[in-house]
Amino acid sequence: MLERQLGKTRPRFCPGDRAFLAALLNRLPRDMLGRFRLLVRPDTVLHWHRDLLARRHAARSRPRRPGRPRTVRSIRQLVLRLARENPCWGYRRIHGELLVLGIKTAASTVWEIVQQAGIDPAPERTSTTWGSFLRSQADALLACDFFEAVTLGGARLYVLAVIEHASRRIRILGATSHPTASWVAQAAKNLIMDLEDAGSRARFLIRDRDGKFSGLFDAVLKDAGIEIVLSGVQMPRMNAVMERWVQTCRRELLDRTLIWNQRHLLHALREFEQFYNSHRPHQGIANARPLRALPSPIPEPDAATGLHIHRRDRLDGNLPEYRHAALPARMNFRQAQGSR
């Protein structure tokens, strides 16, 4: 009757039908199953039964907590930190560093953490950029450059300046209208003597390919153990620290000052050099000064209510400096009496 109703359409069994038939016909012998007129073959019924047992066994054997426990968040953050701060370290090197720190974890766990964070393998992260090179070699790097200043009479003066990458200390080596080879070489000698007096450990000097830098200039520095590093053609970013200082000097000094002659220019540059090195904060060195560290913060908030700040003007107010004014002797005596 079922065959007449279905015709040529093949019957469909859901998993519940298969389990019911397998459980019902399981205990019958194989030859007896062949005598029944079933909609499926005996081998199919036996296959359903084996699949039913396998599913039951898998359900009973399933662990209550799947997989290994998740890695502690602090360890994951440490692994990612080591990978970011050390581009040449692979996952096995990071795993070894964790063992040195007393953190026991599998190397495969480190690999999985790095992969999930989308960090490329070490060979693809070891390419050194110009910025990373400058930061790693900052203590031994100097940078120099020429820049122009125009007087009221239209005369062009060329200023040579040198900056230290680590401390951001600036040195004005001189200004002239004719930067000859002998003048540039003498400026290099003066620089070497100044560096020796300051105990500087500079070993490299970055400069552009300006024709004002003669071969004698490079020879003087080479004799002192300073190697010349040339920037690329029309690539000012390779000497970005020096270029940024030139921009600062123009914006804060030269654009606000009318230069009369060479003597006036040197006076203004010396004042700006002292202001830049001793007072002006710099973001590149955590807002410290090249020659002075940041003072200790005021410990008590109440002490900030009685501030006495004095302003000192350099170059007629173009370079203002703010300092704590010394309290009068009478005020100091009253504060001492009050503290008793």
JODA-V283902 format. One record per residue. N is the residue number from 1. RES is the residue in three letters. OMEGA is omega as a letter, one per 40 degrees, with the letter a starting at -180 (* if undefined). Layout:
N&RES&OMEGA / N&RES&OMEGA
This chain:
1&MET&i / 2&LEU&i / 3&GLU&i / 4&ARG&a / 5&GLN&a / 6&LEU&a / 7&GLY&a / 8&LYS&i / 9&THR&a / 10&ARG&a / 11&PRO&i / 12&ARG&a / 13&PHE&i / 14&CYS&i / 15&PRO&i / 16&GLY&i / 17&ASP&a / 18&ARG&i / 19&ALA&i / 20&PHE&i / 21&LEU&a / 22&ALA&i / 23&ALA&a / 24&LEU&a / 25&LEU&a / 26&ASN&a / 27&ARG&i / 28&LEU&i / 29&PRO&a / 30&ARG&a / 31&ASP&i / 32&MET&i / 33&LEU&i / 34&GLY&a / 35&ARG&a / 36&PHE&i / 37&ARG&a / 38&LEU&i / 39&LEU&i / 40&VAL&i / 41&ARG&i / 42&PRO&i / 43&ASP&i / 44&THR&i / 45&VAL&i / 46&LEU&i / 47&HIS&i / 48&TRP&a / 49&HIS&i / 50&ARG&i / 51&ASP&i / 52&LEU&i / 53&LEU&a / 54&ALA&i / 55&ARG&i / 56&ARG&i / 57&HIS&i / 58&ALA&i / 59&ALA&a / 60&ARG&a / 61&SER&a / 62&ARG&i / 63&PRO&i / 64&ARG&i / 65&ARG&a / 66&PRO&i / 67&GLY&i / 68&ARG&i / 69&PRO&a / 70&ARG&i / 71&THR&a / 72&VAL&a / 73&ARG&a / 74&SER&i / 75&ILE&i / 76&ARG&i / 77&GLN&i / 78&LEU&i / 79&VAL&i / 80&LEU&i / 81&ARG&i / 82&LEU&i / 83&ALA&a / 84&ARG&a / 85&GLU&a / 86&ASN&a / 87&PRO&a / 88&CYS&a / 89&TRP&i / 90&GLY&a / 91&TYR&i / 92&ARG&i / 93&ARG&i / 94&ILE&i / 95&HIS&i / 96&GLY&i / 97&GLU&i / 98&LEU&i / 99&LEU&i / 100&VAL&i / 101&LEU&i / 102&GLY&i / 103&ILE&a / 104&LYS&i / 105&THR&a / 106&ALA&i / 107&ALA&i / 108&SER&i / 109&THR&i / 110&VAL&i / 111&TRP&a / 112&GLU&i / 113&ILE&a / 114&VAL&a / 115&GLN&a / 116&GLN&i / 117&ALA&i / 118&GLY&i / 119&ILE&a / 120&ASP&i / 121&PRO&a / 122&ALA&a / 123&PRO&i / 124&GLU&a / 125&ARG&a / 126&THR&i / 127&SER&a / 128&THR&i / 129&THR&i / 130&TRP&i / 131&GLY&i / 132&SER&i / 133&PHE&a / 134&LEU&a / 135&ARG&a / 136&SER&a / 137&GLN&a / 138&ALA&a / 139&ASP&a / 140&ALA&a / 141&LEU&i / 142&LEU&i / 143&ALA&a / 144&CYS&i / 145&ASP&i / 146&PHE&i / 147&PHE&a / 148&GLU&i / 149&ALA&a / 150&VAL&i / 151&THR&i / 152&LEU&i / 153&GLY&i / 154&GLY&i / 155&ALA&i / 156&ARG&i / 157&LEU&a / 158&TYR&a / 159&VAL&i / 160&LEU&a / 161&ALA&i / 162&VAL&i / 163&ILE&i / 164&GLU&a / 165&HIS&a / 166&ALA&a / 167&SER&a / 168&ARG&i / 169&ARG&a / 170&ILE&i / 171&ARG&i / 172&ILE&a / 173&LEU&i / 174&GLY&i / 175&ALA&a / 176&THR&i / 177&SER&a / 178&HIS&i / 179&PRO&i / 180&THR&a / 181&ALA&i / 182&SER&i / 183&TRP&i / 184&VAL&i / 185&ALA&i / 186&GLN&i / 187&ALA&i / 188&ALA&i / 189&LYS&i / 190&ASN&i / 191&LEU&a / 192&ILE&i / 193&MET&i / 194&ASP&i / 195&LEU&i / 196&GLU&i / 197&ASP&a / 198&ALA&a / 199&GLY&a / 200&SER&i / 201&ARG&a / 202&ALA&i / 203&ARG&i / 204&PHE&i / 205&LEU&a / 206&ILE&i / 207&ARG&i / 208&ASP&a / 209&ARG&i / 210&ASP&i / 211&GLY&i / 212&LYS&i / 213&PHE&a / 214&SER&i / 215&GLY&i / 216&LEU&i / 217&PHE&i / 218&ASP&a / 219&ALA&i / 220&VAL&i / 221&LEU&i / 222&LYS&i / 223&ASP&i / 224&ALA&i / 225&GLY&i / 226&ILE&a / 227&GLU&a / 228&ILE&i / 229&VAL&a / 230&LEU&i / 231&SER&a / 232&GLY&i / 233&VAL&a / 234&GLN&i / 235&MET&a / 236&PRO&a / 237&ARG&i / 238&MET&i / 239&ASN&a / 240&ALA&a / 241&VAL&i / 242&MET&i / 243&GLU&i / 244&ARG&i / 245&TRP&i / 246&VAL&i / 247&GLN&i / 248&THR&i / 249&CYS&i / 250&ARG&a / 251&ARG&a / 252&GLU&a / 253&LEU&a / 254&LEU&i / 255&ASP&a / 256&ARG&a / 257&THR&i / 258&LEU&a / 259&ILE&a / 260&TRP&a / 261&ASN&a / 262&GLN&i / 263&ARG&i / 264&HIS&i / 265&LEU&i / 266&LEU&i / 267&HIS&i / 268&ALA&a / 269&LEU&i / 270&ARG&i / 271&GLU&i / 272&PHE&i / 273&GLU&i / 274&GLN&i / 275&PHE&a / 276&TYR&a / 277&ASN&a / 278&SER&a / 279&HIS&a / 280&ARG&i / 281&PRO&a / 282&HIS&a / 283&GLN&a / 284&GLY&i / 285&ILE&i / 286&ALA&i / 287&ASN&i / 288&ALA&i / 289&ARG&a / 290&PRO&a / 291&LEU&a / 292&ARG&i / 293&ALA&i / 294&LEU&i / 295&PRO&i / 296&SER&a / 297&PRO&i / 298&ILE&a / 299&PRO&a / 300&GLU&i / 301&PRO&a / 302&ASP&a / 303&ALA&a / 304&ALA&i / 305&THR&a / 306&GLY&a / 307&LEU&i / 308&HIS&a / 309&ILE&i / 310&HIS&i / 311&ARG&i / 312&ARG&a / 313&ASP&i / 314&ARG&i / 315&LEU&i / 316&ASP&i / 317&GLY&i / 318&ASN&a / 319&LEU&a / 320&PRO&i / 321&GLU&i / 322&TYR&a / 323&ARG&i / 324&HIS&i / 325&ALA&i / 326&ALA&a / 327&LEU&i / 328&PRO&a / 329&ALA&a / 330&ARG&i / 331&MET&i / 332&ASN&a / 333&PHE&i / 334&ARG&i / 335&GLN&i / 336&ALA&i / 337&GLN&a / 338&GLY&a / 339&SER&i / 340&ARG&*
